Amino acid sequence: MIDWQAKWIWARSLVGTPNCYVYARREFEIDAAPSATAYVTCRSAYRLSVNGRFIGRGPGRCDPGSQSCDIHDLSHAIRPGKNVVGAICYHVGDQPRAGFLLQLHIEHNGDRQVITTDESWKVKPADDWDFSSARMADHLGFQEVYDSRRKPVGWNVVGFDDRGWDDAFEVEDAENACLVLRQIPPLKEWEIHPRSIVSTGTVEPLADPPLDIATRLFREQLQPRDGAVKYPKELLKSSGDCAVINPGQDAFIILDFGVEVIGYPSIRIRAAGQATIDIGYSETLDPDGRVDPTRQGILQADRLILHGGRQEWQSLGRRVFRYVQLAIRNIDSPVSIESFQVSRVGYPTELVSGFECSDELLNEVWRTGVYTLSVCMQDSYETSPLSEPTESLADARLQALINYYCFLDSALAAQALERLVRRPDAAPTFVLMLHDYYLHTADLALVTRLYPGLRELMHGVEDCEALRAASRLAAAVSSTQDSLAWHDRAGRCAEAEHAGLNDPRSSLDVLQSLIRHERTKDALDLIRDKWGEMLRLGATTWWRDFAVQGSVSPGSLCCGSSGVPTYFLSTEILGVKPSASGIVIQPRAGDLEWAKGMVKTTYGLANVEWHRGNGVFSVEIEAPEGFIVGLPVSDFTDPIIDEVDLTPETPERRARRTYGWGNTIWRDGREHDPYLDWLATQGVEPPPGYEHGERCSSDASYIWVRDAISTHVRYEIHQP
């Protein structure tokens, strides 16, 4: 629990001003190298440094009425003697009050020193940014117009003369927001470079001053010409060499990062005179091969005004794009660009599961879903980071499901559930999402904590699937009365009719319906058709909408919940699903020849590989003890099933080999015990007290096997 002493501060002259930037700094002195932790937040964004060293940025998105607060370890950056903490603070204007808040705890040998934002801090309006720049979209921030000639050089290092700066103004916290410490890991950042040069050439500028940067870039005439930019490929790597633009006509460069990225673009200038660089961003190229920074009505562009000499710029706001156009204008001496790169930002994920099959198109579909999700996993599950950087309930559930089959992260899903339970319209999707979460994480503590909210949401719910899920959750927290009541209600209500396939996000119900009707090949063909078309049209992330008449969708081209096939292929084709008691493995072949993969679950890692051909279906499984396997037998009129132990040598395996026991556990439409079958061939009765435990059961299409003979086993199905 933090004893908050810090005050919200801002520049007095900018209180009530939207789209404004403020520098804030505070110098202090300590005697010894300490342990130091800073608690930081801002309305709307900040970039924090200590002794000139970048520390981090934030804050994450949060619910109205609360304010997310980041935690930064500064122990590595603070040193004995004089230090300075600095921040570039930004207020977009959507909140009634601007403000920056920091509380720094410094501990050494049991002593604590607390440094807080208050009137002792120095602030300055950051007028190197243009506060009158155009807004990109209502749901996004503004274009950044940065004049590097006005930058206060050295402002974030010790010894800077800030006597001309103002004392910080303490802002009353009129919103009375609740400060909420960050519960999820900090986002990670890493640098990526463009993969290719699309084109270079000259620009015919427009004489229309009122135009915003994005519209100007899109309307200008471009003339491709190889010699307009010298050595452009130097921008594809950090070689130390430069692309060079000489004085004369304005020039352009179009860069392709190869995939959709989200992050903070930066440009490093080795040498230059006076010039202006306009930067436009787009998810795709228009039919003429040009960047369209006005696509979807989002004016995604920035401007950098050079001061001459060496310099570096990075946007304070994040951008979402694949392609970038640089327009270099008003050049009075050669401009040497050392690099243009992106500090890509995202939730810290690690791929812990995998899928591969005999159809390479489906493999690419699976991988693209993983990448799309990694782009949309930020401080929350974002529906579409460019067009809708918000957390939709339905989209959050789908993204969490996909996550369980590639990253198995629980923190982001838990945060989403903590937030969504407070929405009055959350049921029935919230109930299903919480049930998904419990199945995949076994986190009963969160279910127990959210259960009172779930009970409130269940009033009036008549969705059968949600009622059954709520009944199982109630049983998990030992609320027998609720469990029985919701189970009874589920039995009395009609199954919901699901809508058709309107967009990729509605595909889960459609694909699962095809599976329930044993139409696996149709489900795979649907994926090949709809998602395959996106790939054929150049998609690197899944679009919010399907292709329109063979053309790129006009909407967002990055939507995490459109990656439903990644979840589907792992759960239904590879066939791995968690249950309340363990792992269930039920492969489905469709028209595939083989599939293999691994799925990390709360019970452990399940490795599955199946093949079919020459009249045999075989599946090899290595999984934690207690798994259940469903073996597909619809292609066999009189299936024989052999169970082969693949674990290292054991006494039972030696006995089987020595005495010639078989491996057959199913034949002639019924279960067999290999030991009893062997005794029968010897004309010997079973030992006294020996009981054969039934392990197999059957339905129309599957033979189900429990209590496998080992944790590494192969099942083979064939005809007599």
C-alpha positions in Angstrom: 0.0 0.0 0.0 1.4 3.4 -1.0 1.2 6.3 1.3 0.7 8.9 -1.4 2.4 12.2 -0.7 3.0 13.3 -4.3 0.9 16.2 -5.8 -0.4 16.4 -9.3 1.7 19.1 -11.1 1.6 20.9 -14.4 2.7 24.2 -16.1 0.3 26.9 -14.8 0.1 28.5 -18.3 -1.1 25.3 -19.9 -3.9 24.3 -17.4 -6.9 23.6 -19.6 -4.9 23.5 -22.8 -5.4 20.4 -25.0 -2.7 18.8 -27.1 0.1 20.3 -24.9 3.5 19.1 -23.8 5.4 20.0 -20.6 9.0 19.4 -19.5 9.3 18.5 -15.8 12.6 18.0 -13.8 13.9 17.8 -10.3 17.5 17.5 -9.1 18.4 15.8 -5.8 21.5 14.5 -4.1 22.1 11.2 -2.2 25.2 9.8 -0.4 25.2 6.2 -1.5 24.0 3.9 -4.2 20.4 3.1 -3.2 17.5 0.9 -3.9 15.0 3.2 -5.7 11.5 2.7 -7.0 9.4 5.3 -8.7 5.6 5.3 -8.9 4.6 7.4 -12.0 1.5 8.4 -13.9 0.3 11.2 -16.1 -2.8 12.5 -17.9 -2.3 11.5 -20.8 1.3 10.2 -21.4 4.9 10.6 -20.1 8.4 9.6 -21.1 10.6 9.3 -18.0 14.4 9.6 -17.8 17.0 9.6 -15.0 20.3 11.4 -15.5 19.5 11.5 -19.2 18.8 7.8 -19.4 15.5 6.6 -20.8 13.6 4.7 -18.1 10.1 4.0 -19.5 6.8 5.4 -20.7 3.2 5.2 -19.8 0.6 5.0 -18.3 -1.5 2.1 -19.5 -5.2 2.6 -20.3 -7.6 2.3 -17.4 -11.3 2.5 -16.5 -12.9 5.9 -16.0 -12.7 6.9 -12.4 -9.3 5.3 -11.9 -5.7 6.2 -13.0 -3.1 3.5 -13.8 0.2 4.0 -12.1 3.4 2.5 -13.4 6.2 1.1 -11.2 9.8 1.7 -12.4 13.0 0.4 -10.7 15.5 3.2 -10.8 18.3 1.5 -8.8 20.4 1.0 -11.9 20.1 4.7 -12.9 20.6 6.6 -9.7 24.1 7.1 -8.5 25.8 8.6 -5.4 25.9 12.4 -5.6 23.7 14.6 -7.8 20.9 13.1 -9.9 18.0 14.5 -11.9 14.6 12.9 -12.7 13.0 14.3 -15.9 9.8 13.7 -17.8 8.2 14.8 -21.0 4.5 15.0 -20.2 1.6 15.2 -22.6 -2.0 16.0 -22.2 -4.3 15.1 -25.1 -7.2 17.0 -23.7 -9.8 14.2 -23.3 -9.6 14.4 -19.5 -10.7 17.6 -17.7 -7.4 18.1 -15.9 -3.9 17.6 -17.0 -1.3 16.5 -14.5 1.9 14.6 -13.8 2.5 12.6 -10.6 5.7 10.9 -9.4 6.7 9.5 -6.0 10.2 8.1 -5.7 11.2 5.9 -2.8 14.9 5.7 -2.1 16.2 3.3 0.5 19.7 2.7 1.8 20.6 0.8 5.0 17.1 1.0 6.3 16.7 4.7 5.7 14.0 5.9 3.3 14.0 9.2 1.4 10.8 10.1 -0.5 10.9 12.5 -3.4 7.5 13.6 -4.8 6.1 15.9 -7.4 5.2 19.3 -5.8 6.0 23.0 -6.2 9.7 22.3 -5.8 9.8 20.8 -9.3 10.7 22.9 -12.3 8.5 22.9 -15.4 8.5 24.4 -18.9 5.9 24.4 -21.7 7.5 22.2 -24.3 7.0 24.6 -27.2 9.3 22.6 -29.4 6.0 20.8 -30.1 3.2 22.6 -32.0 0.1 22.6 -29.8 -2.1 23.5 -32.7 -1.3 20.4 -34.8 -4.2 18.4 -36.4 -5.9 15.6 -34.6 -5.4 12.1 -36.2 -8.9 10.9 -35.1 -11.3 11.4 -32.3 -10.2 8.2 -30.6 -6.5 8.9 -31.1 -4.1 11.7 -30.3 -2.7 14.5 -32.5 -0.1 14.7 -35.1 3.3 15.6 -33.7 4.9 18.7 -35.2 8.3 18.9 -33.6 10.7 21.9 -34.1 14.1 20.6 -32.9 15.5 24.2 -33.1 13.5 24.9 -29.9 14.6 21.9 -27.9 16.2 22.8 -24.5 19.4 20.8 -25.0 20.6 19.0 -21.9 17.4 19.5 -19.9 17.4 16.0 -18.5 21.0 15.9 -17.2 22.5 17.2 -14.0 23.7 20.8 -14.0 21.2 22.1 -16.6 20.4 25.8 -15.9 16.6 25.7 -15.2 16.5 29.1 -13.5 14.3 30.4 -16.4 11.8 27.6 -15.9 8.6 28.0 -13.8 7.9 26.4 -10.4 5.5 23.6 -10.9 1.8 24.4 -10.4 -0.1 22.0 -8.1 -3.2 20.8 -9.9 -6.3 20.0 -7.8 -7.3 16.4 -8.5 -10.9 17.4 -9.4 -11.6 14.0 -10.9 -10.7 12.3 -7.6 -9.4 9.4 -9.5 -8.3 6.3 -7.7 -4.6 5.5 -8.3 -4.3 1.8 -9.3 -0.8 0.3 -9.3 0.0 -1.6 -12.5 -0.8 -5.3 -12.1 0.6 -6.7 -15.3 4.2 -6.8 -16.5 5.6 -3.7 -18.2 5.5 -3.6 -21.9 8.7 -4.5 -23.7 10.3 -2.5 -26.4 12.8 -3.5 -29.1 14.1 -1.9 -32.2 13.2 -3.1 -35.7 14.3 -1.7 -39.1 12.5 -1.5 -42.5 12.9 -4.7 -44.6 12.9 -3.0 -48.0 12.8 0.2 -50.0 9.5 0.5 -52.0 10.5 3.5 -54.0 12.4 6.9 -53.9 12.0 10.0 -56.0 11.0 13.6 -56.0 7.9 15.5 -54.7 5.8 18.2 -56.4 4.8 20.2 -53.3 1.3 21.7 -52.9 0.8 25.4 -52.3 -2.0 24.9 -49.8 -0.8 25.9 -46.2 -4.0 24.9 -44.4 -3.6 21.2 -45.2 -2.6 18.9 -42.4 0.5 16.8 -42.9 -1.3 13.5 -43.7 -3.6 15.1 -46.3 -0.7 17.0 -47.9 1.4 13.8 -48.2 -1.4 12.0 -49.9 -2.3 14.7 -52.4 1.2 15.6 -53.5 2.5 14.2 -56.8 5.4 11.8 -56.5 7.8 11.2 -59.3 9.8 8.0 -58.8 13.5 8.6 -59.6 16.4 6.4 -58.4 18.9 9.1 -58.0 16.8 11.4 -55.8 18.0 9.6 -52.7 21.6 8.2 -52.6 22.3 4.9 -50.8 18.7 4.4 -49.5 19.3 0.8 -48.6 21.5 2.1 -45.7 18.2 2.7 -43.9 17.5 -1.1 -43.8 20.2 -1.7 -41.1 22.3 0.0 -38.5 25.5 0.1 -40.5 26.7 3.5 -39.5 26.4 4.6 -43.1 23.7 7.0 -44.3 21.2 7.7 -47.0 21.9 11.1 -48.4 19.4 13.7 -49.9 21.1 16.6 -51.6 19.7 20.2 -51.9 17.4 20.8 -54.8 13.9 19.4 -55.3 12.0 17.9 -52.4 12.5 14.1 -52.2 10.6 11.1 -50.8 11.4 7.6 -49.6 8.8 4.9 -49.0 9.9 2.2 -46.6 8.3 -1.3 -46.0 8.7 -2.9 -42.6 7.4 -6.2 -44.0 4.7 -6.6 -41.3 2.3 -4.5 -39.4 4.1 -2.9 -36.4 3.1 -0.8 -33.4 5.5 1.4 -31.7 7.4 4.6 -31.6 9.2 5.6 -34.8 12.5 7.4 -34.6 14.9 9.0 -37.0 18.6 9.5 -36.6 20.3 12.3 -38.6 24.0 12.2 -39.0 24.4 15.7 -40.6 22.0 18.2 -42.1 21.3 21.9 -42.5 17.8 23.4 -42.3 15.1 21.0 -43.6 11.7 19.6 -42.8 10.8 15.9 -42.8 7.2 14.9 -43.0 6.4 11.3 -42.0 3.3 9.5 -43.1 2.2 6.1 -41.9 -0.2 3.5 -43.4 -1.2 -0.2 -43.0 -1.1 -0.8 -46.7 -0.3 0.9 -50.0 -3.0 2.3 -52.3 -3.5 0.9 -55.8 -0.8 3.3 -57.1 1.8 1.9 -54.7 1.7 5.0 -52.4 1.4 5.4 -48.7 -2.0 6.7 -47.7 -1.7 8.3 -44.2 -5.4 9.4 -44.4 -6.8 5.8 -44.7 -10.0 5.2 -42.7 -10.1 8.9 -42.1 -7.2 8.6 -39.6 -4.6 11.4 -40.3 -1.5 9.4 -39.2 1.5 11.6 -39.8 4.2 13.7 -38.0 6.6 16.4 -38.9 10.2 17.0 -37.8 11.9 20.4 -38.4 15.7 20.0 -38.3 18.0 22.4 -36.5 21.1 21.4 -38.4 23.9 19.0 -37.5 23.4 15.7 -35.7 20.1 15.0 -34.0 17.6 12.2 -33.2 13.9 12.3 -32.8 11.3 9.8 -31.6 7.6 10.2 -31.5 6.0 10.5 -28.1 2.8 8.8 -29.3 2.7 5.4 -30.8 2.0 4.7 -34.4 0.5 1.6 -36.2 1.6 0.9 -39.7 3.5 -1.3 -42.2 4.6 1.4 -44.7 6.2 4.8 -44.0 6.8 7.7 -46.4 9.4 10.3 -45.6 9.1 13.6 -47.5 12.3 15.7 -47.1 11.6 19.3 -47.9 13.2 22.7 -48.0 16.8 21.3 -48.1 19.6 23.9 -47.9 22.4 21.4 -47.5 22.8 17.6 -47.7 20.7 15.6 -45.3 22.4 12.4 -44.1 19.9 10.0 -42.5 21.6 7.3 -40.5 18.5 5.3 -39.7 14.7 5.2 -39.5 13.5 2.5 -37.1 10.7 1.7 -34.7 10.8 0.9 -31.1 8.2 -1.8 -31.3 6.1 -2.1 -28.2 4.1 -5.0 -26.9 3.1 -7.2 -24.0 6.0 -9.5 -23.0 4.9 -12.8 -24.5 6.8 -16.1 -25.1 5.5 -18.6 -27.6 5.0 -21.8 -25.6 2.8 -23.8 -27.9 2.9 -24.7 -31.6 1.0 -26.2 -34.5 2.0 -27.7 -37.9 0.1 -29.8 -40.4 0.4 -31.2 -43.9 -1.2 -28.0 -45.4 1.3 -25.1 -45.4 -1.5 -22.6 -46.0 -3.1 -23.6 -42.6 0.4 -23.4 -41.0 0.7 -19.8 -42.2 -2.8 -19.1 -41.0 -1.9 -20.3 -37.5 1.3 -18.3 -37.4 -0.4 -15.1 -38.6 -2.9 -15.4 -35.8 -0.1 -15.6 -33.3 1.6 -12.5 -34.7 -1.7 -10.6 -34.9 -2.4 -11.3 -31.3 1.1 -10.2 -30.2 0.5 -6.8 -31.9 -2.9 -6.4 -30.1 -1.7 -7.5 -26.7 -0.7 -4.1 -25.1 -1.8 -2.7 -21.8 -5.0 -4.6 -22.6 -6.5 -6.7 -25.3 -7.0 -4.0 -28.0 -9.6 -4.7 -30.6 -7.7 -2.9 -33.4 -4.8 -0.8 -32.2 -5.2 1.9 -34.9 -9.0 2.2 -35.4 -10.2 0.9 -32.0 -7.5 0.9 -29.3 -10.1 -0.2 -26.7 -11.0 -3.4 -24.9 -14.2 -4.9 -26.2 -15.8 -7.7 -24.1 -16.4 -10.1 -27.0 -13.0 -9.4 -28.6 -11.2 -9.7 -25.2 -12.7 -13.2 -24.8 -11.6 -14.3 -28.2 -8.1 -12.9 -27.8 -7.8 -14.6 -24.4 -8.8 -17.9 -26.0 -6.2 -17.6 -28.7 -3.6 -16.5 -26.1 -4.1 -19.8 -24.2 -2.9 -21.7 -27.2 0.2 -19.7 -28.0 1.4 -17.8 -24.9 -0.7 -19.1 -22.0 -0.5 -15.7 -20.3 -3.0 -15.3 -17.4 -2.2 -11.7 -16.2 -3.8 -9.8 -19.1 -6.9 -12.0 -19.1 -7.2 -11.6 -15.3 -7.0 -7.8 -15.7 -9.6 -7.8 -18.4 -12.0 -9.9 -16.2 -11.4 -7.6 -13.2 -12.4 -4.6 -15.3 -15.2 -6.2 -17.3 -17.1 -7.6 -14.4 -18.1 -4.1 -13.5 -19.9 -3.6 -16.8 -23.7 -4.0 -16.4 -24.0 -5.5 -19.9 -21.1 -8.0 -19.4 -23.2 -11.2 -19.3 -23.2 -13.7 -20.9 -19.8 -13.1 -22.5 -18.1 -12.3 -19.2 -19.3 -15.6 -17.8 -18.0 -17.6 -20.7 -14.6 -15.7 -20.5 -14.3 -16.4 -16.8 -15.1 -20.1 -17.4 -12.5 -20.2 -20.2 -10.0 -18.6 -17.8 -10.6 -21.1 -15.1 -10.3 -24.1 -17.4 -7.0 -22.9 -18.8 -5.4 -21.5 -15.7 -7.0 -23.3 -12.7 -6.9 -19.9 -10.9 -9.7 -20.5 -8.4 -8.7 -17.4 -6.4 -9.8 -15.1 -9.2 -13.0 -17.0 -9.7 -13.8 -16.7 -6.0 -13.0 -13.0 -6.0 -15.2 -12.2 -9.0 -18.0 -14.6 -8.0 -20.2 -12.0 -6.3 -20.1 -9.9 -9.5 -20.9 -13.0 -11.6 -24.0 -13.7 -9.4 -25.2 -10.1 -10.0 -24.7 -10.5 -13.8 -26.6 -13.7 -13.9 -30.0 -12.1 -13.2 -32.1 -12.6 -16.2 -29.5 -14.5 -18.3 -31.2 -17.1 -20.5 -28.2 -18.2 -22.6 -27.8 -21.9 -22.2 -24.0 -21.9 -22.7 -23.5 -19.1 -20.2 -25.8 -20.9 -17.7 -23.9 -24.1 -17.9 -20.6 -22.3 -17.5 -21.9 -20.4 -14.5 -23.1 -23.7 -13.0 -19.7 -25.2 -13.3 -18.0 -22.1 -11.8 -20.5 -22.1 -8.9 -19.6 -25.8 -8.3 -15.9 -24.8 -8.3 -16.4 -22.3 -5.5 -18.7 -24.8 -3.6 -21.9 -22.7 -4.2 -24.1 -25.8 -4.6 -27.4 -24.0 -4.6 -26.4 -21.6 -7.4 -24.9 -24.5 -9.4 -28.1 -26.5 -9.3 -30.3 -23.5 -10.0 -28.3 -22.4 -13.1 -28.1 -26.0 -14.3 -31.8 -26.3 -14.1 -32.4 -23.0 -15.9 -30.0 -24.2 -18.7 -32.1 -27.3 -19.2 -35.2 -25.3 -19.6 -34.0 -22.7 -22.1 -33.6 -23.1 -25.8 -30.2 -23.2 -27.5 -29.2 -19.8 -28.9 -29.2 -19.5 -32.7 -25.8 -18.1 -33.7 -25.5 -15.5 -36.5 -23.8 -16.5 -39.7 -20.2 -15.7 -40.8 -20.3 -11.9 -41.0 -16.6 -11.2 -40.3 -13.6 -13.1 -38.9 -14.6 -12.4 -35.3 -17.9 -14.2 -35.7 -16.2 -17.4 -37.0 -15.8 -19.3 -33.8 -19.5 -20.3 -33.6 -19.6 -21.2 -37.2 -16.5 -23.4 -37.1 -17.6 -25.1 -33.9 -21.0 -25.8 -35.5 -19.3 -27.5 -38.4 -17.3 -29.6 -36.0 -20.4 -30.6 -34.1 -21.9 -31.8 -37.4 -18.7 -33.8 -38.2 -17.9 -31.4 -41.1 -14.2 -31.0 -40.4 -13.2 -30.7 -44.0 -15.8 -27.9 -44.5 -14.4 -26.0 -41.6 -10.8 -26.3 -43.0 -12.0 -25.2 -46.4 -13.7 -22.2 -44.9 -10.4 -21.2 -43.3 -8.5 -21.8 -46.5 -11.0 -19.7 -48.4 -11.5 -16.7 -46.1 -8.2 -16.4 -44.3 -6.3 -17.7 -47.2 -7.6 -14.9 -49.4 -6.4 -12.3 -46.9 -2.9 -13.9 -47.1 -3.0 -13.9 -50.9 -3.8 -10.2 -50.8 -0.7 -9.6 -48.7 -2.0 -9.7 -45.1 0.6 -9.9 -42.4 -2.0 -9.5 -39.6 -5.7 -10.5 -39.7 -8.1 -7.9 -40.8 -11.2 -6.8 -39.0 -13.3 -7.7 -42.0 -12.9 -10.2 -44.8 -11.7 -9.2 -48.3 -14.3 -7.4 -50.4 -14.6 -8.7 -53.9 -11.1 -9.8 -54.0 -9.7 -6.5 -52.6 -8.1 -5.4 -49.4 -10.7 -4.6 -46.7 -11.3 -0.9 -46.3 -11.3 -1.2 -42.5 -8.7 -2.0 -39.9 -6.0 -4.4 -41.1 -5.0 -5.6 -37.6 -7.6 -7.2 -35.3 -6.5 -9.7 -32.7 -9.8 -11.5 -32.4 -9.8 -12.3 -36.1 -7.2 -15.0 -35.4 -9.8 -17.5 -34.3 -8.3 -20.2 -36.6 -5.2 -20.3 -34.4 -7.4 -21.4 -31.5 -9.5 -23.7 -33.7 -6.5 -25.6 -35.3 -5.0 -26.3 -31.9 -8.2 -27.3 -30.2 -10.0 -29.2 -32.9 -7.4 -30.4 -35.5 -4.5 -31.1 -33.1 -7.3 -31.8 -30.6 -5.9 -30.6 -27.3 -8.3 -29.1 -24.7 -8.2 -28.7 -21.0 -11.0 -30.0 -18.8 -11.8 -29.6 -15.1 -10.0 -32.9 -14.4 -7.2 -32.9 -17.0 -6.3 -32.8 -20.6 -8.6 -34.1 -23.4 -7.1 -35.0 -26.7 -9.5 -35.5 -29.6 -7.8 -35.1 -33.1 -9.8 -34.5 -36.2 -8.2 -35.0 -39.6 -10.6 -33.6 -42.2 -8.6 -33.9 -45.4 -5.2 -33.5 -43.8 -2.5 -36.2 -43.8 -0.9 -35.3 -40.5 -0.7 -32.7 -37.8 1.6 -32.2 -34.9 2.2 -29.7 -32.2 2.5 -28.9 -28.5 0.2 -27.1 -26.1 1.3 -25.9 -22.7 -1.5 -26.3 -20.2 -1.9 -25.7 -16.5 -1.4 -29.5 -16.1 1.8 -29.5 -18.1 3.0 -29.8 -21.7 1.0 -31.9 -24.2 2.8 -33.1 -27.3 0.6 -34.6 -30.0 1.4 -35.9 -33.5 -1.0 -37.8 -35.7 -0.8 -39.4 -39.1 -3.1 -41.2 -41.4 -2.4 -43.2 -44.5 -2.3 -46.7 -45.9 -5.4 -47.6 -43.9 -3.9 -46.6 -40.6 -4.6 -43.7 -38.3 -1.9 -43.3 -35.6 -1.5 -40.7 -32.9 1.5 -40.3 -30.6 0.9 -38.5 -27.3 3.3 -37.4 -24.6 1.3 -35.6 -21.9 0.9 -35.4 -18.1 -0.7 -38.4 -16.4 -4.5 -38.6 -16.5 -5.2 -37.4 -20.0 -8.2 -38.7 -22.0 -7.9 -39.4 -25.7 -10.7 -39.7 -28.3 -9.6 -41.8 -31.3 -11.5 -41.1 -34.6 -12.9 -44.3 -36.0 -15.6 -43.1 -38.5 -13.4 -44.1 -41.4 -13.1 -47.7 -40.1 -16.0 -50.3 -40.3 -14.5 -52.6 -37.7 -11.6 -50.8 -36.0 -8.8 -52.4 -34.2 -6.9 -50.2 -31.8 -3.4 -50.9 -30.5 -1.9 -49.0 -27.5 1.9 -48.9 -27.6 3.9 -47.8 -24.6 6.8 -45.4 -25.7 8.3 -44.7 -22.3 11.8 -46.0 -21.3 12.1 -49.7 -20.4 9.8 -50.7 -17.5 9.1 -54.2 -15.9 5.7 -54.2 -17.6 7.2 -53.6 -21.0 9.8 -56.3 -20.5 7.0 -58.7 -19.5 5.0 -57.8 -22.6 8.0 -58.5 -24.8 9.1 -61.7 -23.0 5.7 -63.3 -22.9 4.4 -62.0 -26.2 1.6 -59.9 -24.9 -0.2 -58.0 -27.6 -1.1 -54.3 -27.6 -4.7 -54.5 -28.8 -7.2 -52.7 -26.5 -10.2 -52.6 -28.9 -11.4 -55.2 -31.4 -14.7 -56.7 -32.6 -16.6 -53.7 -31.3 -15.5 -54.1 -27.6 -12.6 -53.4 -25.3 -9.9 -55.9 -24.8 -7.3 -56.5 -22.1 -4.0 -57.5 -23.7 -3.0 -59.5 -20.5 -6.3 -61.4 -20.5 -6.0 -62.1 -24.2 -2.5 -63.5 -23.7 -3.7 -65.7 -20.8 -6.5 -67.1 -23.0 -3.9 -68.1 -25.7 -2.1 -70.0 -22.9 -5.3 -71.6 -21.6 -4.6 -70.0 -18.2 -7.2 -68.4 -15.9 -6.4 -64.9 -14.5 -4.8 -64.7 -11.1 -7.2 -64.6 -8.2 -8.5 -61.1 -7.5 -7.4 -59.7 -10.9 -10.0 -57.3 -12.2 -10.0 -55.7 -15.6 -10.8 -52.0 -15.3 -12.9 -50.7 -18.1 -10.9 -47.9 -19.9 -12.7 -47.6 -23.2 -16.1 -46.3 -24.3 -17.5 -45.5 -27.7 -19.8 -43.2 -29.6 -20.7 -42.8 -33.2 -17.3 -41.4 -34.3 -14.8 -41.9 -31.5 -13.4 -44.6 -29.2 -12.5 -42.9 -25.9 -9.6 -44.2 -23.8 -8.9 -43.3 -20.2 -6.0 -44.2 -17.9 -3.4 -44.6 -20.7 -0.7 -47.2 -19.9 1.9 -44.4 -19.8 2.4 -40.7 -20.3 4.1 -41.4 -23.6 2.0 -43.6 -25.8 1.0 -44.3 -29.4 -2.4 -45.4 -30.6 -2.8 -47.1 -34.0 -6.2 -47.7 -35.6 -6.5 -50.1 -38.5 -8.9 -52.7 -40.0 -8.6 -56.4 -39.4 
